[in-house]
């Protein structure tokens, strides 16, 4: 049983509901959201009549959910949620593309990539400052310096930043710089980490574990939601199967299944899903055709010199091709590619093919999860960073490290 309190409910109102649940043998679990309190009663929901609870002061409505993941379920929220991060909406009519290098390597290289992505149609900049690697001898990321460079790239280009956090003790540090906190596949069931990012209210990109079922993935999202953070974006990035011709098997079945089970937006990572750059564009097209709410891909100006995941990174020309082909698929489905500076009406007029009140209604009906960041501005506690030129020559790259990134 889930009890949704009125936005103006008092602490006494919340305590009264908790006590009523306890009397019925249910264990109350309180999540403080941005606008209201949600109380989840663990136990047999038949032990208490929901209509009785709805009569209590401060209660807006009561929802009975049969799924093990309560707050993530469409039973709890039938309409899709729209999560907005740094001005970029995930889950609506538009299809945003997150792109960037696997790892932040240098100031010059990152600014070169970010400047290109802004011009080419990228919606957000991805880049790893802390890298979970299969081998302890592989490049582990630049750490704090990588975070500073990501903040600088955002200030120069206005692209919001998506970067991975690997441990609960890193959350505060990374959240001071990032617009979106990424939970990698290996950490999908790191429950203390999920709870820690749930307490930040920052948008969270939750990658599916490579051995996880869809239900386990949604239960991982439930950990974040249960802490009061509604701003969760799911990411399918491939699962491990007997097939060896690709790095992973991109499970597009999971996109359709997840979107039928949850109101949360679902995006796809065809770079990790395939592990080979020649397959990234076809699978990106297929992901959008399957209903994905966005993409996240790896891009590097010189993939053969990348410190990690060069085999699956697109060069600039290939990324431009991906944008053009994904945009064509989106238009065929009555959707549009998200571009910074394009208002929906102007974008629709330019595309000439955005139709269907269903898609517009879908976007409008969704709850907007807004991060506390604005593109181009430093974060609280973030060091001042100088504005560098938007396009700079790339610094010489060190030797490429061993393969084996795993986010």
C-alpha positions as CSV (number, residue, x, y, z in Angstrom):
1,X,0.0,0.0,0.0
2,X,1.3,3.4,-1.0
3,X,-0.1,6.5,0.7
4,X,0.5,9.8,-1.1
5,X,0.2,12.8,1.1
6,X,-1.1,16.2,0.2
7,X,1.6,18.8,-0.5
8,X,0.5,20.8,2.5
9,X,0.3,17.8,4.9
10,X,1.9,18.5,8.2
11,X,4.4,16.2,10.1
12,X,1.5,15.3,12.5
13,X,-0.5,14.2,9.5
14,X,2.3,12.0,8.4
15,X,2.7,10.5,11.8
16,X,-1.0,9.8,12.1
17,X,-0.9,7.8,8.8
18,X,2.3,5.9,10.0
19,X,0.6,4.9,13.2
20,X,-2.5,3.7,11.4
21,X,-0.4,1.5,9.2
22,X,1.5,0.1,12.2
23,X,-1.9,-0.8,13.9
24,X,-2.8,-2.8,10.8
25,X,0.5,-4.7,10.9
26,X,2.2,-2.8,8.1
27,X,5.7,-1.3,8.4
28,X,5.7,2.3,7.2
29,X,8.6,3.6,5.1
30,X,8.6,7.3,4.4
31,X,10.0,8.9,1.3
32,X,10.3,12.7,1.2
33,X,9.9,13.9,-2.4
34,X,10.3,17.3,-3.9
35,X,6.7,18.3,-3.4
36,X,5.1,15.7,-1.1
37,X,5.6,12.8,1.3
38,X,5.0,9.3,0.1
39,X,4.4,6.5,2.7
40,X,4.9,2.9,1.7
41,X,3.3,0.4,3.9
42,X,5.2,-2.9,3.8
43,X,3.2,-6.0,4.4
44,X,-0.1,-7.5,3.4
45,X,-2.1,-4.6,1.9
46,X,-5.4,-6.6,2.5
47,X,-4.8,-6.0,6.2
48,X,-6.1,-2.5,5.8
49,X,-8.8,-0.9,3.7
50,X,-7.3,1.9,1.6
51,X,-10.5,3.9,1.7
52,X,-10.2,4.1,5.5
53,X,-6.7,5.6,5.1
54,X,-7.9,8.1,2.5
55,X,-10.2,9.6,5.2
56,X,-7.2,10.6,7.4
57,X,-6.1,14.2,7.4
58,X,-3.5,15.2,4.9
59,X,-4.0,12.1,2.6
60,X,-4.4,12.8,-1.1
61,X,-4.8,9.2,-2.3
62,X,-4.0,5.6,-1.6
63,X,-2.6,3.2,-4.3
64,X,-2.4,-0.6,-3.9
65,X,0.5,-2.0,-6.0
66,X,1.0,-5.7,-6.6
67,X,4.5,-5.5,-8.1
68,X,7.5,-5.9,-5.8
69,X,8.8,-2.5,-7.1
70,X,6.1,-0.2,-5.9
71,X,7.2,3.4,-6.7
72,X,8.7,2.4,-10.1
73,X,5.5,0.6,-11.2
74,X,3.0,1.9,-13.7
75,X,0.4,0.7,-11.2
76,X,1.6,3.5,-8.9
77,X,1.9,6.1,-11.8
78,X,0.2,5.1,-15.1
79,X,1.5,8.2,-17.0
80,X,5.2,8.4,-18.0
81,X,7.6,10.5,-15.9
82,X,9.7,13.1,-17.6
83,X,13.0,13.6,-15.9
84,X,14.7,17.0,-16.8
85,X,18.4,17.3,-16.3
86,X,20.2,20.5,-17.1
87,X,17.4,21.6,-19.3
88,X,17.3,18.2,-21.2
89,X,14.0,16.2,-20.9
90,X,14.1,12.4,-20.8
91,X,10.8,10.6,-21.3
92,X,8.9,13.0,-23.5
93,X,8.5,13.6,-27.2
94,X,12.1,14.5,-27.8
95,X,15.0,12.0,-28.2
96,X,18.1,13.3,-26.5
97,X,21.6,11.9,-27.2
98,X,24.2,11.8,-24.4
99,X,27.7,11.5,-25.9
100,X,31.3,11.9,-25.1
101,X,34.5,9.9,-24.3
102,X,34.6,6.8,-22.1
103,X,37.1,8.6,-19.9
104,X,38.1,12.2,-19.5
105,X,41.7,12.2,-20.8
106,X,42.8,15.9,-21.0
107,X,41.5,19.4,-21.0
108,X,42.2,20.0,-24.7
109,X,40.7,16.7,-25.8
110,X,37.5,17.1,-23.7
111,X,36.9,20.7,-24.9
112,X,37.4,19.5,-28.5
113,X,34.8,16.8,-28.1
114,X,32.3,18.9,-26.2
115,X,32.5,21.7,-28.7
116,X,31.9,19.3,-31.5
117,X,28.9,17.6,-29.8
118,X,27.2,21.0,-29.1
119,X,27.4,21.8,-32.8
120,X,26.5,18.3,-34.0
121,X,23.3,17.8,-31.9
122,X,24.5,16.2,-28.7
123,X,22.2,16.9,-25.7
124,X,24.6,16.2,-22.8
125,X,28.2,15.4,-22.3
126,X,29.3,12.0,-20.8
127,X,32.7,11.3,-19.5
128,X,34.2,9.2,-16.8
129,X,36.3,10.8,-14.1
130,X,36.3,7.7,-11.9
131,X,36.4,4.5,-14.0
132,X,35.6,0.9,-12.8
133,X,37.9,-1.3,-14.8
134,X,38.1,-5.1,-15.1
135,X,41.9,-4.9,-14.9
136,X,43.6,-3.0,-12.0
137,X,46.3,-2.0,-14.5
138,X,43.9,-0.2,-16.9
139,X,43.4,3.6,-16.8
140,X,41.3,4.4,-13.8
141,X,40.3,8.0,-14.7
142,X,41.6,11.4,-13.6
143,X,39.4,11.6,-10.5
144,X,38.9,15.1,-9.1
145,X,40.8,16.7,-12.0
146,X,38.4,14.9,-14.4
147,X,35.4,16.4,-12.5
148,X,36.9,19.9,-12.8
149,X,37.4,19.4,-16.5
150,X,33.8,18.3,-17.0
151,X,32.6,21.4,-15.2
152,X,34.8,23.5,-17.4
153,X,33.4,21.8,-20.6
154,X,29.9,22.6,-19.3
155,X,30.8,26.2,-18.7
156,X,32.2,26.5,-22.2
157,X,29.4,24.7,-24.1
158,X,26.4,24.7,-21.9
159,X,26.1,20.9,-22.2
160,X,24.9,19.2,-19.0
161,X,27.3,16.6,-17.6
162,X,26.7,12.9,-17.0
163,X,29.4,11.1,-15.0
164,X,29.7,8.0,-12.9
165,X,29.9,7.7,-9.2
166,X,31.4,4.5,-7.8
167,X,31.0,4.6,-4.1
168,X,28.7,6.2,-1.4
169,X,31.6,8.3,-0.1
170,X,32.1,9.9,-3.6
171,X,28.4,10.9,-4.0
172,X,28.7,14.4,-2.4
173,X,31.9,15.1,-4.4
174,X,30.6,14.0,-7.8
175,X,27.2,15.6,-7.2
176,X,28.9,19.0,-6.8
177,X,29.9,18.9,-10.4
178,X,27.5,16.6,-12.3
179,X,24.0,17.2,-13.7
180,X,23.3,13.5,-13.7
181,X,24.9,10.8,-11.5
182,X,25.5,7.6,-13.4
183,X,25.4,4.2,-11.7
184,X,27.3,1.7,-13.8
185,X,26.3,-1.8,-14.6
186,X,28.7,-3.3,-11.9
187,X,27.1,-1.1,-9.2
188,X,23.5,-1.7,-10.1
189,X,23.0,-3.7,-6.9
190,X,25.4,-1.6,-4.7
191,X,22.5,-0.8,-2.4
192,X,24.3,1.7,-0.1
193,X,25.3,3.6,-3.3
194,X,21.7,3.5,-4.6
195,X,20.5,4.9,-1.3
196,X,23.1,7.6,-1.2
197,X,22.3,8.9,-4.7
198,X,18.6,8.7,-3.7
199,X,19.2,11.2,-1.0
200,X,20.8,13.8,-3.3
201,X,17.7,14.6,-5.4
202,X,20.0,14.7,-8.4
203,X,18.9,13.0,-11.6
204,X,20.3,9.4,-11.6
205,X,21.1,7.3,-14.7
206,X,20.8,3.7,-13.6
207,X,22.5,1.2,-16.0
208,X,21.2,-2.4,-16.0
209,X,23.6,-4.9,-14.7
210,X,24.9,-7.3,-17.3
211,X,23.5,-10.3,-15.4
212,X,20.4,-8.6,-14.1
213,X,16.8,-9.4,-15.0
214,X,14.4,-6.5,-15.8
215,X,12.7,-7.0,-12.4
216,X,16.0,-6.8,-10.6
217,X,16.8,-3.6,-12.5
218,X,13.5,-2.0,-11.5
219,X,14.0,-3.1,-7.9
220,X,17.4,-1.3,-8.0
221,X,15.6,1.8,-9.2
222,X,13.2,1.3,-6.3
223,X,16.0,1.8,-3.8
224,X,16.6,5.3,-5.3
225,X,12.9,6.2,-5.4
226,X,12.3,5.0,-1.9
227,X,14.9,7.5,-0.6
228,X,12.7,10.3,-2.1
229,X,14.5,10.9,-5.4
230,X,12.0,10.6,-8.3
231,X,14.5,11.6,-11.0
232,X,15.6,8.2,-12.3
233,X,16.5,7.4,-15.9
234,X,17.0,3.7,-16.7
235,X,19.6,2.6,-19.2
236,X,19.8,-0.7,-21.1
237,X,23.5,-1.3,-21.9
238,X,23.6,-5.0,-22.9
239,X,23.6,-8.3,-21.1
240,X,26.1,-11.1,-21.0
241,X,25.1,-14.2,-23.1
242,X,26.8,-17.1,-24.8
243,X,27.4,-14.9,-27.9
244,X,31.0,-13.8,-28.4
245,X,30.8,-11.9,-31.6
246,X,29.9,-8.8,-29.7
247,X,31.0,-7.5,-26.3
248,X,27.5,-7.8,-24.9
249,X,24.0,-8.6,-26.3
250,X,21.9,-5.4,-26.5
251,X,18.5,-6.5,-25.1
252,X,16.0,-4.3,-26.9
253,X,13.3,-6.7,-25.6
254,X,14.0,-5.1,-22.2
255,X,13.2,-1.6,-23.6
256,X,9.7,-2.6,-24.6
257,X,9.2,-4.7,-21.4
258,X,10.5,-2.0,-19.1
259,X,8.4,0.7,-20.7
260,X,5.3,-1.5,-20.2
261,X,6.1,-2.0,-16.5
262,X,7.5,1.3,-15.3
263,X,6.7,5.0,-15.8
264,X,10.4,5.9,-15.7
265,X,12.2,6.9,-18.9
266,X,14.4,4.2,-20.6
267,X,17.4,5.1,-22.7
268,X,19.9,2.7,-24.5
269,X,23.7,2.5,-24.7
270,X,24.6,0.8,-28.0
271,X,28.3,1.4,-27.5
272,X,28.6,-1.0,-24.5
273,X,25.8,-3.0,-25.9
274,X,27.8,-4.1,-28.9
275,X,31.5,-3.2,-28.1
276,X,32.2,-2.5,-31.8
277,X,31.7,0.9,-33.4
278,X,30.5,-0.5,-36.7
279,X,27.3,-1.8,-34.9
280,X,26.6,1.3,-32.8
281,X,24.6,3.2,-35.5
282,X,22.3,0.3,-36.5
283,X,21.5,-0.5,-32.9
284,X,21.0,3.2,-32.1
285,X,18.4,3.3,-34.9
286,X,16.8,0.1,-33.6
287,X,16.7,1.4,-30.0
288,X,14.7,4.5,-31.0
289,X,12.4,2.4,-33.2
290,X,11.8,0.2,-30.1
291,X,10.7,3.2,-28.1
292,X,13.9,4.3,-26.3
293,X,13.6,7.7,-24.6
294,X,17.2,8.6,-25.6
295,X,20.7,7.3,-26.3
296,X,24.1,7.4,-24.7
297,X,27.1,6.7,-26.9
298,X,30.9,7.0,-26.8
299,X,32.6,9.5,-29.1
300,X,36.3,10.3,-29.5
301,X,38.1,12.3,-32.2
302,X,40.7,9.6,-32.6
303,X,39.3,6.3,-31.3
304,X,42.5,4.4,-31.9
305,X,44.2,6.7,-29.4
306,X,41.5,6.5,-26.7
307,X,42.7,5.5,-23.3
308,X,39.6,3.2,-22.9
309,X,36.9,1.7,-25.0
310,X,38.3,2.9,-28.3
311,X,36.9,-0.1,-30.2
312,X,33.3,1.0,-29.4
313,X,33.8,4.8,-29.7
314,X,32.5,6.7,-32.8
315,X,34.7,9.3,-34.5
316,X,33.2,12.7,-35.3
317,X,32.0,11.8,-38.8
318,X,30.3,8.6,-37.5
319,X,28.5,10.5,-34.7
320,X,27.2,13.0,-37.2
321,X,25.9,10.0,-39.3
322,X,24.3,8.6,-36.2
323,X,22.5,11.9,-35.4
324,X,21.2,12.1,-39.0
325,X,19.9,8.5,-39.1
326,X,18.4,8.6,-35.6
327,X,16.7,11.9,-36.4
328,X,15.1,10.3,-39.4
329,X,13.8,7.3,-37.4
330,X,12.4,9.7,-34.7
331,X,10.6,11.7,-37.3
332,X,9.1,8.6,-38.9
333,X,7.6,7.8,-35.4
334,X,6.2,11.3,-34.9
335,X,9.0,12.3,-32.5
336,X,12.0,14.6,-32.7
337,X,15.7,14.8,-31.9
338,X,16.4,17.1,-28.9
339,X,18.6,20.0,-29.8
340,X,19.7,22.8,-27.5
341,X,18.1,26.1,-28.5
342,X,15.2,24.5,-30.3
343,X,11.8,25.2,-28.8
344,X,9.4,22.4,-29.5
345,X,7.2,24.4,-31.9
346,X,10.2,25.6,-33.9
347,X,11.6,22.1,-34.0
348,X,8.3,20.7,-35.2
349,X,8.0,23.3,-37.9
350,X,11.5,22.5,-39.1
351,X,11.0,18.8,-39.1
352,X,7.5,19.1,-40.6
353,X,6.6,15.6,-39.4
354,X,5.9,15.8,-35.7
355,X,2.4,14.7,-35.2
356,X,0.2,12.7,-32.8
357,X,-1.4,14.2,-29.7
358,X,-0.6,11.0,-28.0
359,X,3.1,11.7,-27.9
360,X,2.6,15.3,-26.9
361,X,0.1,14.2,-24.3
362,X,2.6,11.7,-23.1
363,X,5.2,14.3,-22.5
364,X,2.9,16.8,-21.0
365,X,1.4,14.3,-18.6
366,X,4.7,13.2,-17.2
367,X,6.0,14.4,-13.9
368,X,9.0,16.5,-14.4
369,X,12.0,15.6,-12.2
370,X,14.2,18.6,-12.3
371,X,17.8,18.6,-11.2
372,X,19.1,21.5,-9.2
373,X,21.6,22.3,-11.9
374,X,21.5,24.8,-14.8
375,X,23.8,24.3,-17.8
376,X,26.8,26.6,-18.0
377,X,26.8,27.6,-14.3
378,X,29.2,26.4,-11.6
379,X,27.7,24.2,-8.9
380,X,27.6,24.9,-5.2
381,X,31.0,24.2,-3.8
382,X,32.5,24.0,-7.3
383,X,35.8,25.7,-7.9
384,X,35.8,28.6,-10.3
385,X,36.9,27.5,-13.7
386,X,38.2,29.8,-16.4
387,X,36.3,29.9,-19.7
388,X,38.5,28.3,-22.3
389,X,38.1,28.6,-26.1
390,X,35.3,26.4,-27.4
391,X,37.6,24.7,-29.9
392,X,41.2,23.9,-29.1
393,X,43.7,21.6,-30.6
394,X,43.8,18.1,-29.0
395,X,46.7,17.4,-26.7
396,X,48.9,14.4,-27.6
397,X,47.3,11.3,-26.2
398,X,49.2,8.9,-24.0
399,X,49.3,5.3,-25.0
400,X,46.0,3.5,-25.0
401,X,45.4,1.4,-21.9
402,X,44.3,-2.1,-21.8
403,X,40.7,-2.8,-22.7
404,X,38.1,-3.7,-20.1
405,X,35.9,-0.8,-19.1
406,X,32.7,-1.9,-17.7
407,X,30.2,0.9,-17.1
